[in-house]
Amino acid sequence: MINVSDQPAPRSLIVTLYGAYGRFAPGPVPVAELIRLLAAVGVDAPAVRSSVSRLKRRGLLLPARTAQGAAGYELSPEARRLLDDSDRRVHAAASPADEGWVLAVFSVPESERQKRHILRSRLSGLGFGTTAPGVWIAPARLHEETRHTLERLRLDGYVDLFRGEHLGFTPTAEAVARWWDLAGMAKEHEAFLDRHAHVLDAWRQREDTPPEEAYHDYLLALDSWRHLPYTDPGLPLGLLPEDWPGTRSAHVFHGLHTRLRDAGAVFAGL
């Protein structure tokens, strides 16, 4: 049972719904279906309509008519690109290999300092750590998503991207602990485990997989999980503290995905 204070935001759940099922629909998702599918995870119709309006204003959802003439919404091209980028993180291996690093080195004129703030915010949101002022670092496999994001925001003119390896002088594991807030990351993983590990344990005790129950548990787990690979960008396990909770949380999510995703699609009907 999720406490009221832990209830996912309706807007986030709508994005999660489209990421899991809605983007594979043959046409726009009718408003009536959005209301039905969000009601199954505790969101009422007014909250759905309000959240859809906000997503429409942000350019992520576009109003469209279904083949039957019903009002509905489809993803914008920008939203599809964001979800495609997100897929690579959400479904990444639990213990990614060490493939080196991507460095983002930027310089923004003082007259445009607001863009400096936006740039720092976006790099942080992508999971970059800070090595020095104006020098940010992330696992090398994130370079393509970083490029997409900076180009979309028209910030690419202020940044140079480099790929390389850490050569010292501090041991890399010690440097990683300085570049990222590992304690904060671990706390997020533990919170995910508190919410969803027992859910996977319960499903493992069952032989049946009723579609509505599967949909409910999968959508809530995916909504919790899809933010985590941006807090923790998938640092190599050998550079992290022993018994890193991210390994367990990834196994729990992937276990729920394997067990519930397809059965949930039956209830979603998309």
C-alpha positions in Angstrom: 0.0 0.0 0.0 1.4 3.4 -1.0 1.0 6.2 1.5 -0.8 9.4 0.3 2.5 11.3 0.6 4.1 8.8 -1.8 1.3 8.8 -4.3 2.8 9.3 -7.8 2.0 12.6 -9.6 -0.8 12.2 -12.2 1.3 13.9 -14.8 4.2 11.5 -14.3 1.8 8.5 -14.5 0.5 9.7 -17.8 4.0 9.9 -19.2 4.7 6.5 -17.8 1.5 5.1 -19.4 2.5 6.4 -22.8 6.0 5.1 -22.4 4.8 1.6 -21.4 1.8 1.2 -23.7 0.3 4.4 -25.3 3.0 5.0 -27.8 2.4 1.6 -29.4 -1.3 2.2 -30.0 -2.3 2.3 -33.6 -3.7 5.9 -33.2 -4.3 8.6 -30.5 -5.3 7.3 -27.1 -8.9 8.4 -26.4 -9.5 10.7 -23.5 -12.0 8.2 -22.1 -9.3 5.5 -22.2 -6.8 7.7 -20.4 -9.3 8.3 -17.6 -10.1 4.5 -17.3 -6.4 3.6 -17.3 -5.4 6.2 -14.8 -8.4 5.4 -12.5 -6.8 1.9 -12.2 -3.9 3.5 -10.4 -5.9 5.9 -8.2 -6.1 9.1 -10.4 -9.5 10.7 -10.8 -10.8 12.2 -14.0 -10.3 15.9 -13.1 -6.6 15.2 -12.3 -6.2 13.4 -15.6 -7.7 16.3 -17.6 -5.6 18.9 -15.7 -2.4 16.9 -16.2 -3.1 16.3 -19.9 -3.6 20.0 -20.4 -0.1 20.7 -18.8 1.5 18.1 -21.0 -0.2 19.6 -24.0 1.1 23.1 -23.1 4.6 21.6 -22.8 4.3 20.2 -26.3 4.5 16.6 -25.3 1.0 15.6 -26.1 -0.9 16.6 -29.2 -4.7 16.6 -29.5 -6.0 14.3 -32.2 -9.1 12.3 -33.2 -9.3 8.6 -33.3 -10.5 6.7 -36.4 -13.9 6.6 -34.7 -13.9 10.4 -34.2 -13.3 10.4 -30.4 -11.1 13.0 -28.9 -7.7 11.8 -27.9 -4.0 12.6 -27.6 -0.9 11.3 -29.3 2.8 11.9 -28.5 4.6 14.7 -30.2 7.8 13.9 -32.1 9.8 15.5 -29.2 8.1 13.3 -26.7 8.8 10.2 -28.7 12.5 11.1 -28.9 12.5 11.6 -25.1 10.9 8.2 -24.5 13.3 6.5 -26.9 16.3 8.0 -25.0 14.7 7.0 -21.8 14.3 3.4 -22.9 18.0 2.9 -23.1 18.3 3.8 -19.4 15.1 2.1 -18.1 16.0 -1.2 -19.6 19.8 -1.1 -19.2 21.7 -4.0 -17.7 21.8 -4.1 -13.9 25.6 -3.9 -13.8 26.8 -1.9 -16.9 30.3 -2.4 -18.1 32.9 0.3 -17.7 33.0 2.0 -21.1 34.9 5.1 -20.1 33.5 8.6 -19.7 32.0 11.5 -21.6 33.0 15.0 -20.5 30.9 18.0 -21.1 33.0 21.2 -20.9 31.0 24.4 -21.2 31.5 28.2 -21.1 28.5 30.6 -21.1 29.0 34.4 -21.3 28.0 36.3 -18.2 25.4 38.1 -20.3 23.6 34.8 -20.8 24.0 33.4 -17.3 20.4 32.1 -17.4 21.5 29.6 -20.0 24.3 28.6 -17.7 21.7 27.7 -15.1 19.6 25.8 -17.6 22.7 23.9 -18.8 23.8 22.9 -15.3 20.2 21.8 -14.5 20.0 19.7 -17.7 23.3 18.0 -17.2 22.4 17.2 -13.6 19.1 15.9 -14.8 20.9 13.6 -17.3 22.9 12.1 -14.4 26.2 14.0 -14.9 28.5 14.5 -11.9 30.7 17.6 -11.5 34.5 17.3 -11.7 35.2 21.1 -11.7 33.3 24.3 -12.5 32.2 24.0 -16.1 33.4 20.4 -16.4 30.8 17.6 -16.0 31.2 13.8 -16.4 29.0 10.8 -17.1 29.3 7.3 -18.4 30.3 7.4 -22.0 27.2 5.5 -23.2 25.1 8.6 -22.4 26.8 10.8 -25.0 24.1 10.3 -27.7 21.3 11.3 -25.3 23.3 14.2 -24.1 23.8 15.4 -27.6 20.1 15.1 -28.4 19.2 17.0 -25.2 21.6 19.9 -25.8 20.6 20.2 -29.4 16.9 20.2 -28.6 17.5 23.0 -26.0 19.8 24.9 -28.4 22.6 24.7 -25.8 25.0 22.8 -28.0 26.8 26.0 -29.0 28.1 26.4 -25.5 29.4 22.9 -24.9 32.2 20.6 -26.1 31.9 16.9 -25.6 34.9 14.6 -25.1 35.2 10.9 -24.5 38.1 9.4 -22.5 39.3 7.6 -19.4 40.3 8.7 -15.9 44.1 8.5 -15.5 44.5 9.7 -11.9 45.8 11.0 -9.6 43.0 10.0 -7.2 41.8 6.4 -7.5 38.7 6.4 -9.8 36.4 5.0 -7.1 37.4 7.8 -4.7 36.9 10.4 -7.5 33.5 9.0 -8.3 32.5 9.4 -4.7 33.4 13.0 -5.0 31.7 13.6 -8.4 28.4 12.1 -7.4 26.2 12.0 -4.3 26.4 8.2 -3.8 24.6 8.3 -0.4 21.7 10.1 -2.1 21.6 7.6 -4.9 21.6 4.7 -2.5 18.7 6.2 -0.6 16.6 6.5 -3.8 17.4 2.8 -4.6 16.4 1.8 -1.0 13.1 3.7 -1.4 12.3 1.8 -4.6 13.1 -1.5 -2.9 10.8 -0.6 0.0 7.9 0.1 -2.3 8.4 -2.7 -4.9 10.6 -5.6 -3.7 7.7 -7.1 -1.7 5.4 -6.8 -4.8 7.8 -8.9 -6.8 8.0 -11.4 -4.0 4.2 -11.7 -3.9 4.0 -12.3 -7.7 6.6 -15.0 -7.4 4.3 -16.9 -5.1 1.5 -16.9 -7.7 0.9 -18.8 -10.9 -1.8 -16.6 -12.3 -1.2 -13.0 -13.7 -4.6 -11.2 -13.8 -4.3 -8.3 -16.4 -5.7 -5.5 -14.2 -3.5 -6.4 -11.2 -0.5 -6.8 -13.5 -1.1 -3.4 -15.1 -1.5 -1.7 -11.7 1.7 -3.1 -10.2 3.7 -2.7 -13.3 2.7 0.9 -14.0 3.5 2.0 -10.4 6.8 0.2 -10.5 7.8 1.7 -13.9 6.8 5.2 -12.7 9.1 4.8 -9.7 11.9 3.2 -11.6 12.1 5.4 -14.7 13.4 8.4 -12.7 16.1 6.4 -11.0 18.5 5.9 -14.0 18.8 9.7 -14.1 19.6 10.0 -10.4 22.0 7.1 -10.8 23.3 7.1 -14.4 24.6 3.5 -14.2 28.1 3.8 -12.8 30.3 0.7 -13.1 29.7 -1.6 -10.2 33.4 -1.9 -9.4 33.5 1.9 -8.6 30.6 1.7 -6.1 30.4 0.8 -2.4 30.0 -2.9 -1.6 26.5 -4.2 -1.5 25.3 -1.4 -3.8 21.4 -1.3 -3.5 21.2 -0.2 -7.2 21.9 -3.8 -8.2 19.0 -5.2 -6.2 16.6 -2.4 -7.3 17.5 -3.1 -11.0 16.8 -6.8 -10.5 13.5 -6.1 -8.9 12.4 -3.8 -11.7 13.5 -6.1 -14.4 11.7 -9.0 -12.6 8.5 -7.0 -12.5 8.9 -6.0 -16.1 9.3 -9.6 -17.3 6.4 -10.9 -15.2 3.8 -8.1 -15.6 4.4 -5.9 -18.7 2.7 -8.1 -21.3 -0.2 -9.1 -19.0 -0.7 -5.4 -18.2 -0.9 -4.7 -21.9 -4.0 -6.9 -22.1 -5.8 -4.6 -19.6 -4.5 -1.5 -21.3 -5.8 -2.7 -24.6 -3.2 -0.7 -26.4 
